[in-house]
Amino acid sequence: MSKKLLLSVTLASLLANSFLLAEENLDADLGGFETEETVGNESSDLEGFSDEEESSDLDGFTDDKSSTVEESAPQVEKKELMFSLSGDLAFKTSYGYKDHEVKSYQADAQGIDYYGFNQAQTSLYLQLDGKLSDNWKVRVGVDAYYDAIYNLHPSNNYNEDILDSYKTQLMLTDTYVQGRLTSDIDLKVGRQIVVWGKSDSIRITDVINPLDNRLPGMTDIEDLRLSVGMAKFDYYIGQWNFSAMAIGESRVMLEAAPRSEFFPVDNIFPIAPEPFIELVTPNSSWDNMQYAFAANGIFSGWDLSFYGADVLSQKWHINPLTQKREVHKVKMLGSAINVATGSWLLKSEIAYLSGVKYNSTTDKKSRLDALVGFDYMGIKDTVLSLEIANRHIFNYEEQMSELVAKPDYVDENEVQTAIRTTRSFENDSINATALVSMFGSSWEYGGFARLWVEYDVMDALVANFGIVEYIDGDKPFTKAISDNDRVFADITYSF
């Protein structure tokens, strides 16, 4: 299947729903927006669109305001379960249908062949929840996996970085203590995820949690965020929620291993040393303490957020003194807004970042990131989405886009476009999604297209299968991974 053909099919699927459903009753244009609770419910216009952060973190805790019904009902003595264990068990596989290999760690050794089956992963996620009192609870999450593909292909010369990144994992995920200090103030301490912004596919103001970038293009952002250790205070007053965070853990993104399929450094950098330049994780210390503040307001038909942060950057740079890859802190001020009108949800984000470092310049730069987009839900069981973002670098220097010793490969204005459509079938038991994510004002820098279907086989058992095509572009990175196309499948049992 050629890339042009798959891209055409994907784009066609993004638009086809509108025409396929033309024979349906026109009243269906507002399907999904009318419920029995709509009348008199001022917040119903945005129901389901609030960020995770804006929902009540203490749902399920007993509160005086919510105990009226329970007090009037007959008192029945029962034993309450203080701890509960849940999780899921999954098997994932993928098949690369283009013949390609990546240079090995040793220059004179045979390259790593990624054609054929390149994943046979069994994963287990466990989540322990405990209720300490009416106002306090604890959660411990553990994520582990083992990928047998690295034993099934012993002839491939995998380096230690690849085996460490992809063969096994044992990770502490959401692990925290959460409770209510007063009737208006909540506290959450431990590893957690804080979602900022309104976009589903592009990060603008969402700067708190680093991402797992080991398999780019394979998973949505919502499943890529890494939990970070912090203390988070939430204050509620009227329609506003104010958050303050002190982030003590200096956690950085998980990147694809150097000289792996998704980071073929010899095809990206003019000079790629062996081993590749070390990525240094900052120490968790008072000097590296991060801080963040947010204000979120939810109103009738719209919501508004303001953000401020002094956090670790989402990108690394090469330190000319240490000759190592490092991540430093940047400052961000931003805002985001959602407006619901009829079948449309309009969204926008803006963020000003200062102190951004690049490889090819000596001074720090400032950058203005902005996004506009919409979701359209006027077609029954279908959501169409478009998001366009631009990242503008102030005091831009020409060598930042050139092939220099330490290149950045960035333009003064970096444009990204994401188009998505999701269609539900059989009472939501089948969900088909198409996503195209492209870079450049005319998509000249490439990107990827992903088509996938999720099927609820039965209660607690979900199957997922699809295809990803990596689209060639005018930048070394997209060229280097353009043959990584694959089909994938996984099955997950939840308990």
Beta strands, then each sheet from edge to edge (+ up, - down):
strand 1: 83-96
strand 2: 101-102
strand 3: 112-113
strand 4: 116-131
strand 5: 136-147
strand 6: 168-180
strand 7: 185-192
strand 8: 212-213
strand 9: 228-237
strand 10: 240-247
strand 11: 254-255
strand 12: 279-280
strand 13: 290-299
strand 14: 302-312
strand 15: 317-319
strand 16: 324-326
strand 17: 329-341
strand 18: 344-356
strand 19: 365-376
strand 20: 382-393
strand 21: 413-425
strand 22: 430-439
strand 23: 447-458
strand 24: 461-471
strand 25: 486-494
sheet 1: 1+ 4- 5+ 6- 7+ 9- 10+ 13- 14+ 17- 18+ 19- 20+ 21- 22+ 23- 24+ 25- 1+
sheet 2: 2+ 3-
sheet 3: 8+ 11+
sheet 4: 12+ 16+ 15-
end
